[in-house]
């Protein structure tokens, strides 16, 4: 089991969102949750990013015996946007497939095993902003 530490500044940002919800400045819980996810996507994911990059590096070196595709599950658009940007920056040659409510991709065996799938795991995770 892995635990990720949150920096003091990220913790402060998350606490401020919680306080805004408790005081009624944020009306709905989903609004607070989306704000929390945005904080985590922009400042709180460094340990998870490093884990993912380490996993990709180890896979490329053949440490798992053979190449395997990687499934990454996410819920919110901000996380998806963060993952796409990070992976394309570090590994622009890596095939990335998306499975969500907007894509037509399915979880079928790709032509290569080096693919990464980004899979939205909960219906309703896409939120339209007004």
Backbone atoms as SQL, in Angstrom:
CREATE TABLE atoms (id INTEGER PRIMARY KEY, chain TEXT, resi INTEGER, resn TEXT, atom TEXT, x REAL, y REAL, z REAL);
INSERT INTO atoms VALUES
  (1, 'A', 1, 'UNK', 'N', 0.846, -1.164, 0.000),
  (2, 'A', 1, 'UNK', 'CA', 0.000, 0.000, 0.000),
  (3, 'A', 1, 'UNK', 'C', 0.899, 1.236, 0.000),
  (4, 'A', 2, 'UNK', 'N', 0.529, 2.240, -0.773),
  (5, 'A', 2, 'UNK', 'CA', 1.297, 3.470, -0.868),
  (6, 'A', 2, 'UNK', 'C', 0.522, 4.624, -0.266),
  (7, 'A', 3, 'UNK', 'N', 1.250, 5.485, 0.416),
  (8, 'A', 3, 'UNK', 'CA', 0.663, 6.695, 0.963),
  (9, 'A', 3, 'UNK', 'C', 1.397, 7.883, 0.359),
  (10, 'A', 4, 'UNK', 'N', 0.669, 8.937, 0.073),
  (11, 'A', 4, 'UNK', 'CA', 1.257, 10.121, -0.515),
  (12, 'A', 4, 'UNK', 'C', 1.096, 11.280, 0.457),
  (13, 'A', 5, 'UNK', 'N', 2.179, 11.949, 0.734),
  (14, 'A', 5, 'UNK', 'CA', 2.138, 13.113, 1.611),
  (15, 'A', 5, 'UNK', 'C', 1.743, 14.346, 0.805),
  (16, 'A', 6, 'UNK', 'N', 0.938, 15.166, 1.412),
  (17, 'A', 6, 'UNK', 'CA', 0.505, 16.407, 0.784),
  (18, 'A', 6, 'UNK', 'C', 1.303, 17.536, 1.418),
  (19, 'A', 7, 'UNK', 'N', 1.803, 18.441, 0.601),
  (20, 'A', 7, 'UNK', 'CA', 2.587, 19.563, 1.125),
  (21, 'A', 7, 'UNK', 'C', 1.700, 20.460, 1.989),
  (22, 'A', 8, 'UNK', 'N', 2.348, 21.271, 2.817),
  (23, 'A', 8, 'UNK', 'CA', 1.616, 22.175, 3.710),
  (24, 'A', 8, 'UNK', 'C', 0.784, 23.177, 2.909),
  (25, 'A', 9, 'UNK', 'N', 1.326, 23.686, 1.813),
  (26, 'A', 9, 'UNK', 'CA', 0.570, 24.669, 1.023),
  (27, 'A', 9, 'UNK', 'C', -0.643, 24.022, 0.351),
  (28, 'A', 10, 'UNK', 'N', -0.490, 22.790, -0.137),
  (29, 'A', 10, 'UNK', 'CA', -1.621, 22.081, -0.735),
  (30, 'A', 10, 'UNK', 'C', -2.669, 21.783, 0.331),
  (31, 'A', 11, 'UNK', 'N', -2.226, 21.358, 1.518),
  (32, 'A', 11, 'UNK', 'CA', -3.148, 21.083, 2.622),
  (33, 'A', 11, 'UNK', 'C', -3.923, 22.352, 2.987),
  (34, 'A', 12, 'UNK', 'N', -3.230, 23.503, 2.998),
  (35, 'A', 12, 'UNK', 'CA', -3.879, 24.774, 3.316),
  (36, 'A', 12, 'UNK', 'C', -4.956, 25.081, 2.283),
  (37, 'A', 13, 'UNK', 'N', -4.641, 24.906, 0.997),
  (38, 'A', 13, 'UNK', 'CA', -5.613, 25.149, -0.070),
  (39, 'A', 13, 'UNK', 'C', -6.843, 24.245, 0.099),
  (40, 'A', 14, 'UNK', 'N', -6.609, 22.986, 0.398),
  (41, 'A', 14, 'UNK', 'CA', -7.726, 22.055, 0.584),
  (42, 'A', 14, 'UNK', 'C', -8.563, 22.433, 1.801),
  (43, 'A', 15, 'UNK', 'N', -7.903, 22.863, 2.875),
  (44, 'A', 15, 'UNK', 'CA', -8.628, 23.296, 4.071),
  (45, 'A', 15, 'UNK', 'C', -9.479, 24.534, 3.791),
  (46, 'A', 16, 'UNK', 'N', -8.976, 25.448, 2.972),
  (47, 'A', 16, 'UNK', 'CA', -9.734, 26.655, 2.637),
  (48, 'A', 16, 'UNK', 'C', -11.003, 26.301, 1.856),
  (49, 'A', 17, 'UNK', 'N', -10.911, 25.313, 0.988),
  (50, 'A', 17, 'UNK', 'CA', -12.095, 24.857, 0.247),
  (51, 'A', 17, 'UNK', 'C', -13.106, 24.250, 1.209),
  (52, 'A', 18, 'UNK', 'N', -12.617, 23.431, 2.126),
  (53, 'A', 18, 'UNK', 'CA', -13.496, 22.818, 3.122),
  (54, 'A', 18, 'UNK', 'C', -14.189, 23.896, 3.958),
  (55, 'A', 19, 'UNK', 'N', -13.428, 24.895, 4.404),
  (56, 'A', 19, 'UNK', 'CA', -14.009, 25.978, 5.198),
  (57, 'A', 19, 'UNK', 'C', -15.063, 26.753, 4.404),
  (58, 'A', 20, 'UNK', 'N', -14.794, 26.988, 3.120),
  (59, 'A', 20, 'UNK', 'CA', -15.763, 27.700, 2.277),
  (60, 'A', 20, 'UNK', 'C', -17.049, 26.895, 2.144),
  (61, 'A', 21, 'UNK', 'N', -16.924, 25.579, 2.038),
  (62, 'A', 21, 'UNK', 'CA', -18.121, 24.738, 1.958),
  (63, 'A', 21, 'UNK', 'C', -18.887, 24.755, 3.283),
  (64, 'A', 22, 'UNK', 'N', -18.173, 24.599, 4.369),
  (65, 'A', 22, 'UNK', 'CA', -18.815, 24.576, 5.690),
  (66, 'A', 22, 'UNK', 'C', -19.511, 25.898, 6.013),
  (67, 'A', 23, 'UNK', 'N', -18.956, 27.003, 5.536),
  (68, 'A', 23, 'UNK', 'CA', -19.546, 28.316, 5.833),
  (69, 'A', 23, 'UNK', 'C', -20.654, 28.699, 4.850),
  (70, 'A', 24, 'UNK', 'N', -20.902, 27.869, 3.842),
  (71, 'A', 24, 'UNK', 'CA', -21.972, 28.129, 2.888),
  (72, 'A', 24, 'UNK', 'C', -21.555, 28.933, 1.674),
  (73, 'A', 25, 'UNK', 'N', -20.272, 29.268, 1.550),
  (74, 'A', 25, 'UNK', 'CA', -19.806, 30.013, 0.376),
  (75, 'A', 25, 'UNK', 'C', -19.810, 29.137, -0.868),
  (76, 'A', 26, 'UNK', 'N', -19.713, 27.845, -0.661),
  (77, 'A', 26, 'UNK', 'CA', -19.831, 26.862, -1.746),
  (78, 'A', 26, 'UNK', 'C', -21.103, 26.088, -1.466),
  (79, 'A', 27, 'UNK', 'N', -22.024, 26.079, -2.429),
  (80, 'A', 27, 'UNK', 'CA', -23.357, 25.542, -2.184),
  (81, 'A', 27, 'UNK', 'C', -23.426, 24.013, -2.221),
  (82, 'A', 28, 'UNK', 'N', -22.797, 23.403, -3.235),
  (83, 'A', 28, 'UNK', 'CA', -22.957, 21.971, -3.432),
  (84, 'A', 28, 'UNK', 'C', -21.648, 21.222, -3.179),
  (85, 'A', 29, 'UNK', 'N', -21.734, 20.027, -2.614),
  (86, 'A', 29, 'UNK', 'CA', -20.522, 19.245, -2.353),
  (87, 'A', 29, 'UNK', 'C', -19.691, 18.974, -3.608),
  (88, 'A', 30, 'UNK', 'N', -20.350, 18.756, -4.746),
  (89, 'A', 30, 'UNK', 'CA', -19.607, 18.463, -5.973),
  (90, 'A', 30, 'UNK', 'C', -18.747, 19.656, -6.386),
  (91, 'A', 31, 'UNK', 'N', -19.219, 20.878, -6.092),
  (92, 'A', 31, 'UNK', 'CA', -18.411, 22.058, -6.406),
  (93, 'A', 31, 'UNK', 'C', -17.126, 22.067, -5.574),
  (94, 'A', 32, 'UNK', 'N', -17.250, 21.739, -4.304),
  (95, 'A', 32, 'UNK', 'CA', -16.073, 21.678, -3.435),
  (96, 'A', 32, 'UNK', 'C', -15.135, 20.571, -3.899),
  (97, 'A', 33, 'UNK', 'N', -15.699, 19.446, -4.285),
  (98, 'A', 33, 'UNK', 'CA', -14.878, 18.316, -4.735),
  (99, 'A', 33, 'UNK', 'C', -14.122, 18.670, -6.013),
  (100, 'A', 34, 'UNK', 'N', -14.774, 19.357, -6.923),
  (101, 'A', 34, 'UNK', 'CA', -14.104, 19.768, -8.160),
  (102, 'A', 34, 'UNK', 'C', -12.971, 20.747, -7.860),
  (103, 'A', 35, 'UNK', 'N', -13.196, 21.647, -6.927),
  (104, 'A', 35, 'UNK', 'CA', -12.148, 22.593, -6.550),
  (105, 'A', 35, 'UNK', 'C', -10.966, 21.849, -5.921),
  (106, 'A', 36, 'UNK', 'N', -11.254, 20.864, -5.085),
  (107, 'A', 36, 'UNK', 'CA', -10.188, 20.065, -4.481),
  (108, 'A', 36, 'UNK', 'C', -9.395, 19.333, -5.555),
  (109, 'A', 37, 'UNK', 'N', -10.089, 18.775, -6.519),
  (110, 'A', 37, 'UNK', 'CA', -9.423, 18.031, -7.583),
  (111, 'A', 37, 'UNK', 'C', -8.534, 18.955, -8.409),
  (112, 'A', 38, 'UNK', 'N', -8.980, 20.176, -8.619),
  (113, 'A', 38, 'UNK', 'CA', -8.160, 21.134, -9.356),
  (114, 'A', 38, 'UNK', 'C', -6.880, 21.461, -8.589),
  (115, 'A', 39, 'UNK', 'N', -6.986, 21.634, -7.277),
  (116, 'A', 39, 'UNK', 'CA', -5.791, 21.882, -6.448),
  (117, 'A', 39, 'UNK', 'C', -4.842, 20.690, -6.553),
  (118, 'A', 40, 'UNK', 'N', -5.379, 19.504, -6.440),
  (119, 'A', 40, 'UNK', 'CA', -4.537, 18.307, -6.503),
  (120, 'A', 40, 'UNK', 'C', -3.906, 18.123, -7.875),
  (121, 'A', 41, 'UNK', 'N', -4.647, 18.461, -8.921),
  (122, 'A', 41, 'UNK', 'CA', -4.122, 18.295, -10.272),
  (123, 'A', 41, 'UNK', 'C', -3.026, 19.306, -10.581),
  (124, 'A', 42, 'UNK', 'N', -3.067, 20.450, -9.937),
  (125, 'A', 42, 'UNK', 'CA', -2.080, 21.478, -10.261),
  (126, 'A', 42, 'UNK', 'C', -0.895, 21.482, -9.307),
  (127, 'A', 43, 'UNK', 'N', -1.078, 21.032, -8.070),
  (128, 'A', 43, 'UNK', 'CA', 0.044, 21.123, -7.133),
  (129, 'A', 43, 'UNK', 'C', 0.265, 19.873, -6.294),
  (130, 'A', 44, 'UNK', 'N', -0.708, 19.008, -6.197),
  (131, 'A', 44, 'UNK', 'CA', -0.602, 17.904, -5.251),
  (132, 'A', 44, 'UNK', 'C', -0.243, 16.555, -5.827),
  (133, 'A', 45, 'UNK', 'N', -0.003, 16.459, -7.130),
  (134, 'A', 45, 'UNK', 'CA', 0.207, 15.140, -7.719),
  (135, 'A', 45, 'UNK', 'C', 1.655, 14.749, -7.929),
  (136, 'A', 46, 'UNK', 'N', 2.595, 15.553, -7.496),
  (137, 'A', 46, 'UNK', 'CA', 4.008, 15.254, -7.755),
  (138, 'A', 46, 'UNK', 'C', 4.413, 13.837, -7.344),
  (139, 'A', 47, 'UNK', 'N', 4.061, 13.352, -6.149),
  (140, 'A', 47, 'UNK', 'CA', 4.463, 11.979, -5.795),
  (141, 'A', 47, 'UNK', 'C', 3.861, 10.923, -6.733),
  (142, 'A', 48, 'UNK', 'N', 2.603, 11.116, -7.123),
  (143, 'A', 48, 'UNK', 'CA', 1.971, 10.164, -8.034),
  (144, 'A', 48, 'UNK', 'C', 2.588, 10.250, -9.424),
  (145, 'A', 49, 'UNK', 'N', 2.901, 11.457, -9.870),
  (146, 'A', 49, 'UNK', 'CA', 3.554, 11.626, -11.172),
  (147, 'A', 49, 'UNK', 'C', 4.885, 10.895, -11.200),
  (148, 'A', 50, 'UNK', 'N', 5.657, 11.045, -10.146),
  (149, 'A', 50, 'UNK', 'CA', 6.956, 10.369, -10.076),
  (150, 'A', 50, 'UNK', 'C', 6.793, 8.857, -10.101),
  (151, 'A', 51, 'UNK', 'N', 5.771, 8.355, -9.414),
  (152, 'A', 51, 'UNK', 'CA', 5.498, 6.911, -9.439),
  (153, 'A', 51, 'UNK', 'C', 5.177, 6.444, -10.851),
  (154, 'A', 52, 'UNK', 'N', 4.332, 7.198, -11.551),
  (155, 'A', 52, 'UNK', 'CA', 3.961, 6.824, -12.912),
  (156, 'A', 52, 'UNK', 'C', 5.175, 6.852, -13.828),
  (157, 'A', 53, 'UNK', 'N', 5.962, 7.901, -13.751),
  (158, 'A', 53, 'UNK', 'CA', 7.155, 7.993, -14.598),
  (159, 'A', 53, 'UNK', 'C', 8.143, 6.872, -14.278),
  (160, 'A', 54, 'UNK', 'N', 8.281, 6.529, -13.014),
  (161, 'A', 54, 'UNK', 'CA', 9.141, 5.415, -12.619),
  (162, 'A', 54, 'UNK', 'C', 8.615, 4.098, -13.193),
  (163, 'A', 55, 'UNK', 'N', 7.311, 3.912, -13.150),
  (164, 'A', 55, 'UNK', 'CA', 6.693, 2.708, -13.705),
  (165, 'A', 55, 'UNK', 'C', 6.958, 2.607, -15.208),
  (166, 'A', 56, 'UNK', 'N', 6.800, 3.725, -15.932),
  (167, 'A', 56, 'UNK', 'CA', 7.071, 3.724, -17.371),
  (168, 'A', 56, 'UNK', 'C', 8.541, 3.399, -17.651),
  (169, 'A', 57, 'UNK', 'N', 9.439, 3.981, -16.874),
  (170, 'A', 57, 'UNK', 'CA', 10.870, 3.728, -17.052),
  (171, 'A', 57, 'UNK', 'C', 11.201, 2.268, -16.784),
  (172, 'A', 58, 'UNK', 'N', 10.674, 1.727, -15.705),
  (173, 'A', 58, 'UNK', 'CA', 10.931, 0.319, -15.370),
  (174, 'A', 58, 'UNK', 'C', 10.366, -0.601, -16.441),
  (175, 'A', 59, 'UNK', 'N', 9.184, -0.274, -16.959),
  (176, 'A', 59, 'UNK', 'CA', 8.594, -1.089, -18.024),
  (177, 'A', 59, 'UNK', 'C', 9.479, -1.049, -19.264),
  (178, 'A', 60, 'UNK', 'N', 9.977, 0.141, -19.617),
  (179, 'A', 60, 'UNK', 'CA', 10.841, 0.282, -20.794),
  (180, 'A', 60, 'UNK', 'C', 12.146, -0.504, -20.642),
  (181, 'A', 61, 'UNK', 'N', 12.649, -0.604, -19.432),
  (182, 'A', 61, 'UNK', 'CA', 13.891, -1.339, -19.176),
  (183, 'A', 61, 'UNK', 'C', 13.671, -2.853, -19.139),
  (184, 'A', 62, 'UNK', 'N', 12.409, -3.280, -19.178),
  (185, 'A', 62, 'UNK', 'CA', 12.102, -4.706, -19.159),
  (186, 'A', 62, 'UNK', 'C', 12.111, -5.335, -17.789),
  (187, 'A', 63, 'UNK', 'N', 11.953, -4.537, -16.761),
  (188, 'A', 63, 'UNK', 'CA', 11.993, -5.063, -15.397),
  (189, 'A', 63, 'UNK', 'C', 10.797, -5.953, -15.056),
  (190, 'A', 64, 'UNK', 'N', 9.756, -5.930, -15.871),
  (191, 'A', 64, 'UNK', 'CA', 8.568, -6.742, -15.603),
  (192, 'A', 64, 'UNK', 'C', 8.531, -7.996, -16.463),
  (193, 'A', 65, 'UNK', 'N', 9.647, -8.305, -17.118),
  (194, 'A', 65, 'UNK', 'CA', 9.725, -9.509, -17.936),
  (195, 'A', 65, 'UNK', 'C', 9.327, -9.270, -19.377),
  (196, 'A', 66, 'UNK', 'N', 8.251, -8.603, -19.588),
  (197, 'A', 66, 'UNK', 'CA', 7.802, -8.261, -20.928),
  (198, 'A', 66, 'UNK', 'C', 7.062, -6.930, -20.855),
  (199, 'A', 67, 'UNK', 'N', 6.858, -6.317, -21.994),
  (200, 'A', 67, 'UNK', 'CA', 6.158, -5.033, -22.043),
  (201, 'A', 67, 'UNK', 'C', 4.669, -5.275, -21.799),
  (202, 'A', 68, 'UNK', 'N', 4.078, -4.460, -20.974),
  (203, 'A', 68, 'UNK', 'CA', 2.644, -4.534, -20.679),
  (204, 'A', 68, 'UNK', 'C', 2.025, -3.159, -20.877),
  (205, 'A', 69, 'UNK', 'N', 0.801, -3.134, -21.356),
  (206, 'A', 69, 'UNK', 'CA', 0.117, -1.858, -21.434),
  (207, 'A', 69, 'UNK', 'C', -0.242, -1.415, -20.019),
  (208, 'A', 70, 'UNK', 'N', -0.446, -0.133, -19.856),
  (209, 'A', 70, 'UNK', 'CA', -0.733, 0.445, -18.543),
  (210, 'A', 70, 'UNK', 'C', -2.108, 1.094, -18.589),
  (211, 'A', 71, 'UNK', 'N', -2.921, 0.784, -17.587),
  (212, 'A', 71, 'UNK', 'CA', -4.229, 1.425, -17.421),
  (213, 'A', 71, 'UNK', 'C', -4.127, 2.427, -16.283),
  (214, 'A', 72, 'UNK', 'N', -4.554, 3.657, -16.534),
  (215, 'A', 72, 'UNK', 'CA', -4.575, 4.684, -15.502),
  (216, 'A', 72, 'UNK', 'C', -6.017, 5.148, -15.373),
  (217, 'A', 73, 'UNK', 'N', -6.569, 4.998, -14.187),
  (218, 'A', 73, 'UNK', 'CA', -7.953, 5.382, -13.953),
  (219, 'A', 73, 'UNK', 'C', -8.019, 6.790, -13.365),
  (220, 'A', 74, 'UNK', 'N', -8.983, 7.559, -13.819),
  (221, 'A', 74, 'UNK', 'CA', -9.177, 8.921, -13.323),
  (222, 'A', 74, 'UNK', 'C', -10.668, 9.192, -13.270),
  (223, 'A', 75, 'UNK', 'N', -11.038, 10.271, -12.588),
  (224, 'A', 75, 'UNK', 'CA', -12.455, 10.635, -12.541),
  (225, 'A', 75, 'UNK', 'C', -12.719, 11.986, -13.189),
  (226, 'A', 76, 'UNK', 'N', -11.925, 12.985, -12.873),
  (227, 'A', 76, 'UNK', 'CA', -12.238, 14.345, -13.295),
  (228, 'A', 76, 'UNK', 'C', -11.399, 14.795, -14.482),
  (229, 'A', 77, 'UNK', 'N', -11.966, 15.717, -15.262),
  (230, 'A', 77, 'UNK', 'CA', -11.289, 16.248, -16.446),
  (231, 'A', 77, 'UNK', 'C', -9.930, 16.841, -16.115),
  (232, 'A', 78, 'UNK', 'N', -9.822, 17.550, -14.994),
  (233, 'A', 78, 'UNK', 'CA', -8.551, 18.178, -14.621),
  (234, 'A', 78, 'UNK', 'C', -7.445, 17.138, -14.498),
  (235, 'A', 79, 'UNK', 'N', -7.777, 15.997, -13.941),
  (236, 'A', 79, 'UNK', 'CA', -6.782, 14.934, -13.795),
  (237, 'A', 79, 'UNK', 'C', -6.391, 14.403, -15.171),
  (238, 'A', 80, 'UNK', 'N', -7.372, 14.198, -16.031),
  (239, 'A', 80, 'UNK', 'CA', -7.104, 13.746, -17.393),
  (240, 'A', 80, 'UNK', 'C', -6.182, 14.727, -18.119),
  (241, 'A', 81, 'UNK', 'N', -6.526, 16.012, -18.048),
  (242, 'A', 81, 'UNK', 'CA', -5.714, 17.038, -18.711),
  (243, 'A', 81, 'UNK', 'C', -4.286, 17.036, -18.172),
  (244, 'A', 82, 'UNK', 'N', -4.153, 16.877, -16.874),
  (245, 'A', 82, 'UNK', 'CA', -2.824, 16.831, -16.252),
  (246, 'A', 82, 'UNK', 'C', -2.033, 15.621, -16.746),
  (247, 'A', 83, 'UNK', 'N', -2.661, 14.458, -16.756),
  (248, 'A', 83, 'UNK', 'CA', -1.979, 13.228, -17.181),
  (249, 'A', 83, 'UNK', 'C', -1.561, 13.293, -18.648),
  (250, 'A', 84, 'UNK', 'N', -2.457, 13.746, -19.513),
  (251, 'A', 84, 'UNK', 'CA', -2.134, 13.855, -20.940),
  (252, 'A', 84, 'UNK', 'C', -0.930, 14.768, -21.140),
  (253, 'A', 85, 'UNK', 'N', -0.976, 15.936, -20.512),
  (254, 'A', 85, 'UNK', 'CA', 0.116, 16.903, -20.675),
  (255, 'A', 85, 'UNK', 'C', 1.435, 16.317, -20.173),
  (256, 'A', 86, 'UNK', 'N', 1.409, 15.681, -19.007),
  (257, 'A', 86, 'UNK', 'CA', 2.629, 15.131, -18.428),
  (258, 'A', 86, 'UNK', 'C', 3.202, 14.018, -19.303),
  (259, 'A', 87, 'UNK', 'N', 2.367, 13.076, -19.709),
  (260, 'A', 87, 'UNK', 'CA', 2.847, 11.941, -20.499),
  (261, 'A', 87, 'UNK', 'C', 3.352, 12.413, -21.858),
  (262, 'A', 88, 'UNK', 'N', 2.628, 13.307, -22.510),
  (263, 'A', 88, 'UNK', 'CA', 3.059, 13.779, -23.830),
  (264, 'A', 88, 'UNK', 'C', 4.340, 14.610, -23.746),
  (265, 'A', 89, 'UNK', 'N', 4.563, 15.274, -22.636),
  (266, 'A', 89, 'UNK', 'CA', 5.789, 16.040, -22.455),
  (267, 'A', 89, 'UNK', 'C', 6.986, 15.120, -22.256),
  (268, 'A', 90, 'UNK', 'N', 6.800, 14.115, -21.404),
  (269, 'A', 90, 'UNK', 'CA', 7.904, 13.216, -21.069),
  (270, 'A', 90, 'UNK', 'C', 8.114, 12.150, -22.134),
  (271, 'A', 91, 'UNK', 'N', 7.029, 11.623, -22.676),
  (272, 'A', 91, 'UNK', 'CA', 7.095, 10.537, -23.661),
  (273, 'A', 91, 'UNK', 'C', 6.177, 10.821, -24.840),
  (274, 'A', 92, 'UNK', 'N', 6.552, 11.763, -25.730),
  (275, 'A', 92, 'UNK', 'CA', 5.663, 12.125, -26.845),
  (276, 'A', 92, 'UNK', 'C', 5.410, 10.977, -27.820),
  (277, 'A', 93, 'UNK', 'N', 6.260, 9.962, -27.819),
  (278, 'A', 93, 'UNK', 'CA', 6.118, 8.824, -28.725),
  (279, 'A', 93, 'UNK', 'C', 5.183, 7.746, -28.181),
  (280, 'A', 94, 'UNK', 'N', 4.774, 7.858, -26.932),
  (281, 'A', 94, 'UNK', 'CA', 3.980, 6.816, -26.281),
  (282, 'A', 94, 'UNK', 'C', 2.536, 6.855, -26.756),
  (283, 'A', 95, 'UNK', 'N', 1.998, 5.725, -27.253),
  (284, 'A', 95, 'UNK', 'CA', 0.586, 5.695, -27.667),
  (285, 'A', 95, 'UNK', 'C', -0.340, 5.822, -26.450),
  (286, 'A', 96, 'UNK', 'N', -1.232, 6.803, -26.489),
  (287, 'A', 96, 'UNK', 'CA', -2.185, 7.022, -25.398),
  (288, 'A', 96, 'UNK', 'C', -3.588, 6.846, -25.954),
  (289, 'A', 97, 'UNK', 'N', -4.375, 6.012, -25.296),
  (290, 'A', 97, 'UNK', 'CA', -5.762, 5.789, -25.681),
  (291, 'A', 97, 'UNK', 'C', -6.641, 6.268, -24.532),
  (292, 'A', 98, 'UNK', 'N', -7.794, 6.809, -24.871),
  (293, 'A', 98, 'UNK', 'CA', -8.710, 7.344, -23.875),
  (294, 'A', 98, 'UNK', 'C', -10.028, 6.585, -23.926),
  (295, 'A', 99, 'UNK', 'N', -10.510, 6.226, -22.756),
  (296, 'A', 99, 'UNK', 'CA', -11.828, 5.601, -22.644),
  (297, 'A', 99, 'UNK', 'C', -12.626, 6.433, -21.645),
  (298, 'A', 100, 'UNK', 'N', -13.618, 7.162, -22.180),
  (299, 'A', 100, 'UNK', 'CA', -14.501, 7.945, -21.320),
  (300, 'A', 100, 'UNK', 'C', -15.832, 8.144, -22.033),
  (301, 'A', 101, 'UNK', 'N', -16.684, 8.964, -21.478),
  (302, 'A', 101, 'UNK', 'CA', -17.996, 9.188, -22.070),
  (303, 'A', 101, 'UNK', 'C', -17.971, 9.880, -23.411),
  (304, 'A', 102, 'UNK', 'N', -16.855, 10.520, -23.761),
  (305, 'A', 102, 'UNK', 'CA', -16.752, 11.254, -25.018),
  (306, 'A', 102, 'UNK', 'C', -16.017, 10.486, -26.107),
  (307, 'A', 103, 'UNK', 'N', -15.239, 9.489, -25.734),
  (308, 'A', 103, 'UNK', 'CA', -14.401, 8.802, -26.719),
  (309, 'A', 103, 'UNK', 'C', -15.098, 7.570, -27.273),
  (310, 'A', 104, 'UNK', 'N', -14.645, 7.165, -28.413),
  (311, 'A', 104, 'UNK', 'CA', -15.162, 5.947, -29.028),
  (312, 'A', 104, 'UNK', 'C', -14.176, 4.788, -28.860),
  (313, 'A', 105, 'UNK', 'N', -13.031, 5.063, -28.209),
  (314, 'A', 105, 'UNK', 'CA', -12.059, 4.009, -27.936),
  (315, 'A', 105, 'UNK', 'C', -12.683, 2.985, -26.991),
  (316, 'A', 106, 'UNK', 'N', -12.309, 1.752, -27.137),
  (317, 'A', 106, 'UNK', 'CA', -12.755, 0.726, -26.215),
  (318, 'A', 106, 'UNK', 'C', -11.526, 0.026, -25.660),
  (319, 'A', 107, 'UNK', 'N', -11.724, -0.715, -24.610),
  (320, 'A', 107, 'UNK', 'CA', -10.608, -1.448, -24.006),
  (321, 'A', 107, 'UNK', 'C', -10.358, -2.735, -24.781),
  (322, 'A', 108, 'UNK', 'N', -9.840, -2.602, -25.963),
  (323, 'A', 108, 'UNK', 'CA', -9.470, -3.762, -26.757),
  (324, 'A', 108, 'UNK', 'C', -7.952, -3.836, -26.794),
  (325, 'A', 109, 'UNK', 'N', -7.444, -4.979, -27.117),
  (326, 'A', 109, 'UNK', 'CA', -5.994, -5.157, -27.181),
  (327, 'A', 109, 'UNK', 'C', -5.432, -4.277, -28.285),
  (328, 'A', 110, 'UNK', 'N', -4.536, -3.340, -27.927),
  (329, 'A', 110, 'UNK', 'CA', -3.948, -2.477, -28.954),
  (330, 'A', 110, 'UNK', 'C', -2.924, -3.239, -29.789),
  (331, 'A', 111, 'UNK', 'N', -2.509, -2.619, -30.888),
  (332, 'A', 111, 'UNK', 'CA', -1.521, -3.250, -31.759),
  (333, 'A', 111, 'UNK', 'C', -0.159, -3.365, -31.087),
  (334, 'A', 112, 'UNK', 'N', 0.107, -2.505, -30.123),
  (335, 'A', 112, 'UNK', 'CA', 1.370, -2.573, -29.405),
  (336, 'A', 112, 'UNK', 'C', 1.096, -2.622, -27.900),
  (337, 'A', 113, 'UNK', 'N', 1.982, -3.259, -27.180),
  (338, 'A', 113, 'UNK', 'CA', 1.797, -3.390, -25.735),
  (339, 'A', 113, 'UNK', 'C', 2.371, -2.222, -24.957),
  (340, 'A', 114, 'UNK', 'N', 2.922, -1.232, -25.644),
  (341, 'A', 114, 'UNK', 'CA', 3.498, -0.094, -24.949),
  (342, 'A', 114, 'UNK', 'C', 2.469, 1.004, -24.685),
  (343, 'A', 115, 'UNK', 'N', 1.238, 0.756, -25.035),
  (344, 'A', 115, 'UNK', 'CA', 0.192, 1.771, -24.893),
  (345, 'A', 115, 'UNK', 'C', -0.117, 2.080, -23.437),
  (346, 'A', 116, 'UNK', 'N', -0.654, 3.276, -23.253),
  (347, 'A', 116, 'UNK', 'CA', -1.197, 3.696, -21.969),
  (348, 'A', 116, 'UNK', 'C', -2.660, 4.043, -22.216),
  (349, 'A', 117, 'UNK', 'N', -3.531, 3.499, -21.394),
  (350, 'A', 117, 'UNK', 'CA', -4.952, 3.815, -21.456),
  (351, 'A', 117, 'UNK', 'C', -5.311, 4.729, -20.296),
  (352, 'A', 118, 'UNK', 'N', -5.994, 5.816, -20.585),
  (353, 'A', 118, 'UNK', 'CA', -6.556, 6.680, -19.561),
  (354, 'A', 118, 'UNK', 'C', -8.053, 6.388, -19.528),
  (355, 'A', 119, 'UNK', 'N', -8.512, 5.834, -18.415),
  (356, 'A', 119, 'UNK', 'CA', -9.885, 5.338, -18.312),
  (357, 'A', 119, 'UNK', 'C', -10.631, 6.117, -17.236),
  (358, 'A', 120, 'UNK', 'N', -11.736, 6.742, -17.653),
  (359, 'A', 120, 'UNK', 'CA', -12.578, 7.443, -16.683),
  (360, 'A', 120, 'UNK', 'C', -13.419, 6.401, -15.979),
  (361, 'A', 121, 'UNK', 'N', -13.272, 6.310, -14.664),
  (362, 'A', 121, 'UNK', 'CA', -13.869, 5.190, -13.954),
  (363, 'A', 121, 'UNK', 'C', -15.233, 5.444, -13.349),
  (364, 'A', 122, 'UNK', 'N', -15.758, 6.633, -13.406),
  (365, 'A', 122, 'UNK', 'CA', -17.079, 6.856, -12.820),
  (366, 'A', 122, 'UNK', 'C', -17.942, 7.676, -13.749),
  (367, 'A', 123, 'UNK', 'N', -19.098, 7.145, -14.070),
  (368, 'A', 123, 'UNK', 'CA', -20.027, 7.896, -14.899),
  (369, 'A', 123, 'UNK', 'C', -20.383, 9.189, -14.197),
  (370, 'A', 124, 'UNK', 'N', -20.500, 10.234, -14.965),
  (371, 'A', 124, 'UNK', 'CA', -20.836, 11.529, -14.393),
  (372, 'A', 124, 'UNK', 'C', -19.632, 12.323, -13.933),
  (373, 'A', 125, 'UNK', 'N', -18.431, 11.814, -14.168),
  (374, 'A', 125, 'UNK', 'CA', -17.224, 12.514, -13.740),
  (375, 'A', 125, 'UNK', 'C', -16.941, 13.740, -14.565),
  (376, 'A', 126, 'UNK', 'N', -17.530, 13.841, -15.761),
  (377, 'A', 126, 'UNK', 'CA', -17.334, 15.017, -16.586),
  (378, 'A', 126, 'UNK', 'C', -18.335, 16.069, -16.148),
  (379, 'A', 127, 'UNK', 'N', -17.840, 17.204, -15.748),
  (380, 'A', 127, 'UNK', 'CA', -18.704, 18.279, -15.262),
  (381, 'A', 127, 'UNK', 'C', -18.589, 19.459, -16.201),
  (382, 'A', 128, 'UNK', 'N', -19.722, 19.946, -16.658),
  (383, 'A', 128, 'UNK', 'CA', -19.746, 21.117, -17.527),
  (384, 'A', 128, 'UNK', 'C', -19.698, 22.360, -16.651),
  (385, 'A', 129, 'UNK', 'N', -18.784, 23.259, -16.945),
  (386, 'A', 129, 'UNK', 'CA', -18.705, 24.513, -16.200),
  (387, 'A', 129, 'UNK', 'C', -19.526, 25.579, -16.910),
  (388, 'A', 130, 'UNK', 'N', -20.203, 26.392, -16.136),
  (389, 'A', 130, 'UNK', 'CA', -21.015, 27.447, -16.723),
  (390, 'A', 130, 'UNK', 'C', -20.405, 28.808, -16.471);
